[in-house]
Amino acid sequence: MFPPKNIVVSDDVSLEFDMSRNGCASLAFSIGPDEVKIDGFTDMKNSFHDFAFAAISAASCGREGFIRFNLDGEPTTWRWTVHSCVTKSLGYFSNVRVEYFDDGNPVIIDDQGQYVRRFPDVPGKVLFDAYCKSEAFSHAVRRAFEPLEKMGQTFEEVWCYHPFPTRTLAALDAALDTPPPEMPGEEELGTLVLSTKKPL
């Protein structure tokens, strides 16, 4: 599919993490006026690494990037999709989508972000769906990690199952420190077709 007509691509992106409870975290994420708050995702998934990896994908300024990961609420799930693209009119931009699946959903999402069917398909509830500049998304994610870095060893005491994503953040820093490439010309872009991946 193509980008929807008249979409608003914002450079106002914010992400804040709250790790005030052991083994559990919360966040607030916004693009422009649109906001989603998630309370109670746990350390059963390597969630902080996943956020940093999604930011690397957006910052890479490739023709298209597609990252999908889950925040585990035991048993609820918040499924994030960060789809980064480029067009001549919009430049490098990312679509961030968050779906919610409750305990009664007959569809399991595995570690690779794929649907595993148990019963007839039930779509997730869309909590958030907005567009932003890819660079703005990546910088917002990087800023969100600054308070966590200051926690030092306390981070791993709170987030028991996974270490701080030091190397992933180093890769994100390297991507953000590298000047972005020039926008490809119309002949290089050709006809951009966004991914046709859809929920089952």
CORUR-V462024 format. One record per residue. N is the residue number from 0. SS is DSSP state (@ for helix, = for strand, . for the rest). D_CENTER is the distance of its C-alpha to the mean C-alpha in Angstrom with 1 decimal. Layout:
{{N SS D_CENTER} {N SS D_CENTER}}
This chain:
{{0 . 20.2} {1 . 20.3} {2 . 18.3} {3 . 19.9} {4 . 22.8} {5 . 22.8} {6 . 19.0} {7 . 18.3} {8 = 15.9} {9 = 15.6} {10 . 15.6} {11 . 15.4} {12 = 12.1} {13 = 12.2} {14 = 10.5} {15 = 13.1} {16 = 13.4} {17 = 16.7} {18 = 18.3} {19 = 21.8} {20 = 22.3} {21 . 22.9} {22 . 20.5} {23 = 18.3} {24 = 15.8} {25 = 14.6} {26 = 12.2} {27 = 12.5} {28 = 10.0} {29 = 11.7} {30 = 12.1} {31 . 15.9} {32 . 17.6} {33 = 14.9} {34 = 13.6} {35 = 12.3} {36 = 13.6} {37 = 13.1} {38 = 16.2} {39 = 17.0} {40 = 14.4} {41 = 16.4} {42 . 16.8} {43 . 17.4} {44 . 14.1} {45 . 13.0} {46 @ 9.9} {47 @ 10.2} {48 @ 10.6} {49 @ 7.5} {50 @ 5.5} {51 @ 8.3} {52 @ 8.3} {53 @ 5.2} {54 @ 7.1} {55 @ 10.1} {56 @ 9.5} {57 @ 9.1} {58 @ 12.1} {59 . 14.1} {60 . 15.3} {61 . 16.2} {62 . 17.5} {63 = 14.5} {64 = 11.3} {65 = 9.6} {66 = 7.0} {67 = 7.1} {68 = 7.3} {69 = 9.3} {70 = 10.3} {71 = 14.1} {72 . 16.4} {73 . 19.5} {74 . 20.2} {75 . 17.6} {76 = 14.1} {77 = 10.9} {78 = 9.0} {79 = 5.4} {80 = 5.7} {81 = 4.8} {82 = 8.5} {83 = 10.2} {84 = 13.9} {85 = 17.2} {86 = 20.2} {87 . 23.4} {88 . 23.2} {89 . 19.6} {90 = 19.0} {91 = 15.6} {92 = 13.0} {93 = 9.5} {94 = 9.1} {95 = 6.4} {96 = 7.9} {97 = 8.4} {98 = 11.5} {99 = 14.0} {100 = 16.6} {101 . 19.6} {102 . 22.2} {103 . 24.3} {104 . 22.0} {105 . 23.9} {106 = 20.9} {107 = 19.4} {108 = 16.0} {109 . 16.7} {110 . 14.9} {111 . 14.1} {112 . 12.3} {113 . 15.6} {114 = 17.7} {115 = 21.0} {116 = 23.7} {117 . 26.1} {118 . 27.6} {119 . 27.3} {120 . 23.8} {121 . 22.2} {122 . 19.1} {123 . 16.4} {124 = 16.7} {125 = 14.3} {126 = 13.4} {127 = 11.4} {128 = 11.3} {129 = 11.6} {130 = 11.8} {131 = 11.8} {132 = 13.1} {133 @ 11.0} {134 @ 13.0} {135 @ 12.5} {136 @ 8.7} {137 @ 9.4} {138 @ 12.4} {139 @ 11.0} {140 @ 8.8} {141 @ 12.1} {142 @ 14.3} {143 @ 12.7} {144 @ 13.9} {145 @ 17.4} {146 @ 18.9} {147 @ 17.7} {148 @ 19.5} {149 . 22.5} {150 . 22.7} {151 . 24.0} {152 @ 25.3} {153 @ 24.5} {154 @ 20.8} {155 @ 22.0} {156 @ 24.5} {157 @ 22.1} {158 . 19.2} {159 . 21.9} {160 . 20.6} {161 . 18.3} {162 . 19.2} {163 . 17.5} {164 . 15.3} {165 @ 17.9} {166 @ 17.9} {167 @ 14.2} {168 @ 14.4} {169 @ 17.7} {170 @ 16.2} {171 @ 13.6} {172 @ 16.7} {173 @ 18.7} {174 @ 16.4} {175 @ 16.4} {176 @ 20.2} {177 . 20.9} {178 . 22.0} {179 . 20.0} {180 . 22.2} {181 . 24.3} {182 . 23.3} {183 . 24.7} {184 . 27.8} {185 @ 28.3} {186 @ 30.1} {187 @ 27.2} {188 @ 24.6} {189 . 26.8} {190 . 25.4} {191 . 21.6} {192 . 20.6} {193 . 17.0} {194 . 16.1} {195 . 18.1} {196 . 16.0} {197 . 16.6} {198 . 16.6} {199 . 20.0}}
